[in-house]
């Protein structure tokens, strides 16, 4: 089926290390988005924030390693769930029509078996944490499963992605301390605001296709003319909540100049955002890995002030 006229080309990267995998493995690697690490970085970094917020003063390297593997695995599982729900829609969008489920390279049954394997690995990782974290981690499956449906029923699927992708912030804090704090909750809310910003940028790539097939998003809600301003609002709220989090956690003075660097980076994204430039939107979306690393560094430095 031909695309109905989207802005972006296929999001599958040809060549690279995936091309060296056995041919039978390649569709599963693409289905898991192993060719595009930005997604697991964005899932992993809020967990790093939570672990760093609980540090005294160094974050637990064992937890950082477990959360890294867990982020890669659960991001892959989320992609399988998303593509399973969206396989009919994906066939009509230029950027996604060659995804394995949409193209038929992986059948629905094969995808479900692959999903079961990924969830089993995720459970094995989760069971390495304390029991309170196991319970909170298990609850995260609810938004993971429901998120792909949100674009059909609400103009705010990016908000639900924020709920899902930033679960690691309270989970990381809980895994490190055995309890939750007000600062960890505020950190979670900051992550949700951050996701509202960067995923609105991401959704701008598909706005033409989404309008034609009726998929909802904040990019469509705000329009090309309003998206830049709203991304700025979301990023401002992100920095404000991170500032509040630092105050609640009594982070030291190095937190503030480091947080300012993150604010400058997010401000650059807003200032240079062109809603009509799909490639530019993709670059600014991916640059949020750097923004997340700057925020992690700010929290870590704040433990030494």
N, C-alpha and C positions, 0 to 999 in steps of 0.2 A: 504493500500500500504506500502511496506517495504521501509525503508530509503535506499538511494543509497550509504550510507557509510560515514556519517559525523563524526566529532570528538566528539561532545557533546551529552549528553543524553538530554531527554526532559527538557524544561525550565519551566515546570509547577510544582510547589511545592505541594507535597501531604501533607495532614494533616494541622496542624496549625489552625488559627482562621477561615480560609475559610471553613474548614470542619464542622464548627458549624453553618454556614449559612443555611437557608432553601435550599433544594436541587435545587429548580427552580432558585434560585438566583446565584448559584455557577458558572455556565458557563459564566454569565455576569461579575462576579467579576474577573474571570480568563481572559476574553476577555479584560477587562479594566486594566489588569496587577496589580490589587490591591495586589496580592501575592508577587510582586516584586517592592518595593518602590524606588529602585535606579533610575528608569526612571523619576519619578516626582521630585525627588531631583535635578536631572540634569537639568530639565526644570525650577524648582523654583529658584535655586541658582543665575543664572544670573539676575533674577529680584531683588533678594536681593542685589546683587552688585549695580545695578542701583539705587535702593532706598537709599542704604547706601552712594553712591557717592554724592547724593543730600542732605544728612543729615546735620543738623546744631544744635548740633552735632549728635543727636540721630535719627535713622531712624524712620519713621512714623509707629507705630504699626498697625494702621488700614490698611495701604497699605500692610504691610508684611502679615497680615492675609488674605486680599483679594487675594493677589498673591499666597499664599499657596493653598487656595481652588481652585483658577483658574488653578494652575499648575496641581493639582490632576485631575481635571475634563478634562482639555484640553489634558493632557497626555493620559487619557483614550480615549478621542475622536480620538486622533492621532493613538492609537493602533487599534481602530476599523477600521479606514480608511486603515491603513497599512495591517491589516489581511484580509480586504475585497478584496483589490487588489491582495494580495499574497496567497489567500487560496489554489490555485492549486499548487503553488511552495512549500508552507508549508507542503503539504502532502508528499513531496519527501525528506524533510530534517528531520533527526532524532530529532533534538532539538525542532522542531516546529510542527511536524506532529499531535500532540495531542491537538493543540490549538482549541478552540471551533468552529471556522468557518471551519478550515481544517478537523476536525473530524466529523462535522455535528451536534454537540451538540447545536449550534446556527445556524439558517438558515440565508441566506442573508437578507431576509426581516426583520427578528427580529433584526439583527445587525443594519440595517438602522434606524429602529424605536428607538433603544437604542442610536444610534448616534444623532438623532434629539433631544432626551431628554438631552443628554450631552451638545450639542451645545446651547440649550435653557438656561441651567444653566450657561454656560460660558458667554452668552450674558448678562444675568442678573447681573453677577459679573462685566463684562466690563462696563456696564452702570453706575456703581458706581464711575467711574473715570471721569476726565475732558474730554471735547469733543475732544481735540487733541489726547488724549490717546485712546478714543473710535475709532477714525479713524485709528490710527496706529495699534490697536489691530485687527480691522476688516481686514486690509490688510494681517495680519499674516495667515489668512485662506488660502491664495494662496499657500505659501510654504508647509503648513500642508497637503493640498490635493495633491500637486504635488510630494512631497518628495518620497513616495513609488514607484513612476514610475522611479525615477532616476537610480536605480540599473539596469534597463533594457537598459538604453541609454548612461550611462557615467561610467567611471572608478572612478568617484569622488562623489558617493552618500553621503559620509561622509561630504563633503563640504556643500551640500544642507541641511543635517541634522543640521549642525552648524548654517546655516542661520535661520533655523526653531527654534531650541532649545534655541538659545541665544537672541531671539526677546525680551525677558523680560528685557534685560539690558537697551536698549534705552527706552523701554516702562516704566520701573520702574522710570527712571530718569525723563521722560516726565510727568508721573503721579504725581511726587513729586514737580516738578518745573513749569510745563506748557510750557517748552521749551527744546530743545536739545542743547548739547554743544559738542565741539570737544572731550572732555574727555569721554563723553558717547559713542560717535562713536568708539573711540579707544577701549573702554571697550568691545563693541560689537565685534570688530575684534579679540580681545584677546579671547573671548569666542568661536568664530568660530575656531581659531587655536587649542584651548583646545579640542573641539569636534572632530576635525580631528585626534588628538592623541588618545583620549579614545575610539572613535568608530572604529578606525583601530584595536585597541586591541580587541574590542568586535567582529569584523568581522573575526578575526583569528580563532574563534571557529567553523566557518562554511566554512572555505576555501575549504575543500575537496568537500563538497556538492555543493558549489557555482561553483567550477570549472566544475563539471559534468553537471550541469543544465544551465550554462551560465550566472549566476547572477554576476554582476560586483561589485567590491569594491576596496578600496585602499589596503586592505590586499592582494587581488589577484594581484593588480597592482605592489606592492612592493615585493611580495613573502615572504615566511617564512624567508629567509636570509636577506632581506632588511627592513622588517617591523620595527625592533627594532631601527634602525638608523633613520628612518623617523619619528617614534613616538618621538624620542629625538629632532628632528628638530622642530616638531610642538610644543612640550612643551617649547622649548627654545624661540620660537617666542611668545608663550603665555606669558611667564614671561617678555620678553622684552617689549611687548605691555602694559602689566599691569604696568610696571615701567614708561613707557611714560604717561600712563593714570594718574598715581599718580602725576607726575610732572605737567601735564596740569591742574589738579584739585587742585594743591598746597596742597596736603596732607602732614601732619606733619611727623616728623622723625620716629614715631613708625610704620608707614606703611612699611618701608624697612625691619627691622628684621622680621616682621610678614610675609611679602612676601617671605623672604628667607626660612621660614619654608615650605611654599607652594612649593617653588622650590625644596627643599630637598625631599619632598614627591613625586613630579613628577619625580625627578631623580631616586628615589628608584624604581618606576614603570618601568622606562626604563632599569635600570641596571639589574633588576631581571626578566625581561620579557623573557619567553620561548615560542616561537610561536607554539611549538609542545605540550604544556601543556594546554589543553582546560580549565581545572578547574582553573589553575593559571591565565589564561587570564581573566576568569570571575571574579576572586577575585580582580585583578588589575583594571578592569573596574569598579567594584562596589566601590572600594576605592576612586574613584573620587568624591564621596559625601564628603569625608573628605578633599580632595584637594579644592573643592569648598567652604567648610566652612572656611578653612584657608584663602582663598582669601577674603571672606566676612569679616572675622575678621580683616584682614590687612587693608581693606578699612575703616572699622569702627574705628579702632585704629588711623588711619591717621587723622581722624577728630578731634582728641584730642591733636595733636602734636603742 
